[in-house]
């Protein structure tokens, strides 16, 4: 019986910087061939049953012979290299020979000393405005480097440089960098034995780093880092810029995002992996997968079903979620959803995505249900293309039911929708009765719309077709903010948490109609002041009222200390009215919890 061969990156030195997969390989190993003093010997203690071989004095044929013999005897072999095997690991020749012999092997990556050095220096090797590239290289010594990769050639790029195996000739190295045009004031650092107990850091510039290294007595086992990033004064990253959009966040207050509870379904392992990728970018999502693929998705999001159970689980879930992302063939989805559809104002959003994430198709309830917006979100996450087929969107027009959904209004009657949508596509004129700020945001730059007056009544909007007077009435859906807090939490802290939660879910405090909490918080000064300063009604509910409300995320802490299974979610649902739904599930901080509930559409 044949064994196994695994190349493992030991990391830069600290024994707790090896990967979990690497630890598992060591524990199972019968033979460990390690790279001498470059590997922390504490790691060898993780291989209690293994025979240990130091490769420092072995030639390549001897190393290969040890591996081959152990493999052919059914043993598990670990070839333990320092750092990551892919960087100056001398593994290519071992791979070639094993390939020639037809012996299979696997590779476990490790933490490179370049990254351990960056951690020790507390720097980011890439910073906007300074360097967006990192050159991993070494100076020519007894082993030459290709002419085009000579240090002075690479240094001319101005990128961050991580230079391996070269600290013994610092004066020569600095001269090459200066001759390439690097300024003597360029920041430089040397990290000796990064992550080891005797780690040592020397900082300077190209004008003095060689002397400082000599004074420190450093001659080997060091990483040299060169570049402006060492001063950490680059531009701000776009990754967390609130005005910048990327696959997991929309920038600005565009009001175009999807907000709701999403169920993702997958039927194959590859689809399950894609569903997990998508779910990670959504605010409130769970993943339904066959039991045999359960390991492909995080346990916190996982809902598994037995072989042949897809149809029943999908049908049972239909009324429990605001949207479905189906990572499977569209035909499967059409056949199953067709039996469950009611109408465009009540059906959940349905988006179909292929296993590769190339397309996100808005299949059902594009406007009012939000499938068009959800398809766009999924496409941003996967890097694919959103497929939207609704006529208004194809013609770059805002549909009235889409406007209602984005702004959280409900339709008093659905009958005029089809007529007004056709008139909109034909370019007809409309009179709008609504708050001016809403008109300016959504309709002022679109031809055919005139602000004919303010809201006909508080919280209402009237859209009137000029040609025949057909009207569509919309009423703001009641939105309630549920808040729980520890005793004595100041109003400023409550406001900070609430605004963060609302902003994360593309909401504003202006959209909240009422704030709610538990009756036992009715004398909490911070909560009272927060509601007063926000200009919102504040309602309190008794323990009996709160405990009658089923919530998606009950609180064990509230149950233990207050006798309540929920504060923020239950209070929000009660304040929003009968049949309200959770729009933002409970968001917990150390001292404040917040949730948002919204009145459902009754059309």
WOWOQUI-V475533 format. One record per pair of residues at least 4 apart in sequence whose C-alpha atoms are under 6 Angstrom apart, sorted by sequence separation. I is the first residue (numbers start at 0). J is the second residue. D is the distance in whole Angstrom. If there is no record, write none. Layout:
BEGIN
i = [I I]
j = [J J]
d = [D D]
END
This chain:
BEGIN
i = [34 57 63 70 80 84 112 117 126 139 150 177 204 244 274 304 309 332 333 342 364 365 370 378 392 403 416 423 438 439 464 494 498 502 542 557 558 565 566 575 588 69 97 117 125 139 176 193 203 212 244 265 365 378 391 403 422 438 454 463 464 501 530 558 587 10 125 192 244 265 278 352 364 365 378 454 463 501 557 558 586 10 191 243 352 378 391 463 557 572 586 9 191 242 351 462 585 190 241 242 351 361 462 585 190 350 361 375 461 554 584 189 350 374 461 553 554 583 138 189 350 460 553 583 188 290 349 361 460 582 7 188 286 289 290 349 459 582 285 286 287 288 289 290 348 359 459 581 187 286 287 289 348 458 580 187 458 580 35 186 431 579 26 30 185 359 428 429 430 431 432 434 579 25 26 29 30 31 32 33 34 35 184 185 348 428 431 432 433 434 579 25 28 32 33 34 275 343 347 348 349 430 432 433 518 548 154 183 262 264 348 432 513 515 517 518 575 183 260 261 262 263 264 265 272 513 514 515 516 517 518 575 151 155 260 262 268 515 545 571 572 83 133 137 151 154 322 326 356 358 571 83 132 133 134 135 136 137 321 322 323 324 325 326 327 357 358 359 360 361 567 568 12 82 83 133 138 322 324 326 356 358 359 433 567 14 82 83 130 151 192 326 432 82 191 192 432 82 191 431 190 431 190 479 189 247 367 430 478 479 481 189 366 367 429 478 479 480 481 482 188 366 429 479 481 490 188 429 489 490 187 367 428 488 187 490 170 490 169 186 186 38 37 29 31 29 30 31 32 33 34 28 31 32 28 517 167 166 167 166 516 515 270 515 163 261 260 261 263 162 260 261 262 263 264 265 411 161 259 261 263 411 161 410 160 409 160 408 409 159 408 3 159 408 2 408 1 407 1 2 6 9 10 11 1 2 3 4 5 6 7 8 9 10 0 2 3 4 8 9 8 116 8 8 116 115 483 270 483 482 481 481 481 481 480 479 479 479 478 477 5 10 4 5 6 7 8 9 10 11 5 8 11 129 128 485 127 128 484 126 127 484 483 483 482 482 481 481 480 257 480 256 257 479 479 478 478 477 477 476 246 247 246 13 12 13 12 409 259]
j = [38 61 67 74 84 88 116 121 130 143 154 181 208 248 278 308 313 336 337 346 368 369 374 382 396 407 420 427 442 443 468 498 502 506 546 561 562 569 570 579 592 74 102 122 130 144 181 198 208 217 249 270 370 383 396 408 427 443 459 468 469 506 535 563 592 16 131 198 250 271 284 358 370 371 384 460 469 507 563 564 592 17 198 250 359 385 398 470 564 579 593 17 199 250 359 470 593 199 250 251 360 370 471 594 200 360 371 385 471 564 594 200 361 385 472 564 565 594 150 201 362 472 565 595 201 303 362 374 473 595 21 202 300 303 304 363 473 596 300 301 302 303 304 305 363 374 474 596 203 302 303 305 364 474 596 204 475 597 53 204 449 597 45 49 204 378 447 448 449 450 451 453 598 45 46 49 50 51 52 53 54 55 204 205 368 448 451 452 453 454 599 46 49 53 54 55 296 364 368 369 370 451 453 454 539 569 176 205 284 286 370 454 535 537 539 540 597 206 283 284 285 286 287 288 295 536 537 538 539 540 541 598 175 179 284 286 292 539 569 595 596 108 158 162 176 179 347 351 381 383 596 109 158 159 160 161 162 163 347 348 349 350 351 352 353 383 384 385 386 387 593 594 39 109 110 160 165 349 351 353 383 385 386 460 594 42 110 111 158 179 220 354 460 111 220 221 461 112 221 461 221 462 222 511 222 280 400 463 511 512 514 223 400 401 463 512 513 514 515 516 223 401 464 514 516 525 224 465 525 526 224 404 465 525 225 528 209 529 209 226 227 81 81 74 76 75 76 77 78 79 80 75 78 79 76 566 218 218 219 219 570 570 326 571 222 320 320 321 323 223 321 322 323 324 325 326 472 223 321 323 325 473 224 473 224 473 225 473 474 225 474 70 226 475 70 476 70 476 71 73 77 80 81 82 73 74 75 76 77 78 79 80 81 82 73 75 76 77 81 82 82 190 83 84 193 193 566 354 567 567 567 568 570 571 571 571 574 575 575 575 104 109 104 105 106 107 108 109 110 111 106 109 112 233 233 590 233 234 590 233 234 591 591 592 592 593 593 594 594 372 595 372 373 595 596 596 597 597 598 598 379 380 380 194 194 195 195 600 582]
d = [6 6 6 5 6 4 6 6 5 5 6 5 5 6 6 6 6 6 6 6 5 5 6 6 6 6 6 6 5 5 5 6 6 5 6 5 4 6 6 6 6 5 5 5 5 6 6 5 5 6 4 5 4 5 5 5 5 6 6 6 5 5 5 5 4 6 5 5 4 5 6 6 6 5 5 6 6 6 5 5 6 5 6 4 5 5 6 4 6 6 5 5 5 4 6 6 6 6 5 5 5 5 5 4 5 5 5 5 6 5 5 6 5 5 5 5 5 5 6 5 5 6 5 5 6 5 5 6 5 5 6 4 6 5 5 5 6 5 5 5 5 5 5 6 6 5 4 4 5 6 5 6 5 6 5 5 5 6 5 4 6 5 6 5 5 6 4 5 5 5 6 5 4 6 5 4 5 5 5 5 5 5 5 6 5 6 5 5 5 6 5 5 6 6 6 6 6 5 6 6 6 6 5 4 5 6 6 5 6 6 5 5 6 6 5 5 6 5 5 5 5 5 5 5 6 5 5 5 5 5 5 5 5 5 6 6 6 6 5 6 5 6 6 5 6 6 5 6 5 5 5 4 6 5 5 5 5 5 5 4 5 5 5 5 6 4 5 5 5 6 6 5 6 6 6 6 6 6 6 5 6 6 6 5 5 6 5 5 5 5 6 6 6 4 6 6 5 6 4 6 5 5 5 6 6 5 5 5 5 6 6 5 6 5 6 5 5 5 5 5 6 4 5 6 6 4 5 5 4 6 6 5 6 6 5 6 5 5 5 6 6 6 6 6 6 5 5 5 5 5 6 5 6 6 6 6 5 6 6 6 5 5 6 6 6 6 5 6 6 5 5 5 5 5 5 5 6 6 6 6 6 6 5 5 6 5 5 6 5 6 5 6 5 4 5 5 6 6 5 4 6 6 6 5 4 5 5 5 5 5 5 5 5 4 5 5 6 6 6 6 5 6 5 5 5 6 6 5 5 5 4 6 5 4 5 5 6 5 6 6 6 5 5 5 5 5 5 6 4 6 6 4 5 6 5 5 6 6 6 6 5 4 6 5 6 5 6 5 6 6 5 6 5 6 5 6 5 6 5 5 4 6 4 5 6 5 5 5 6]
END
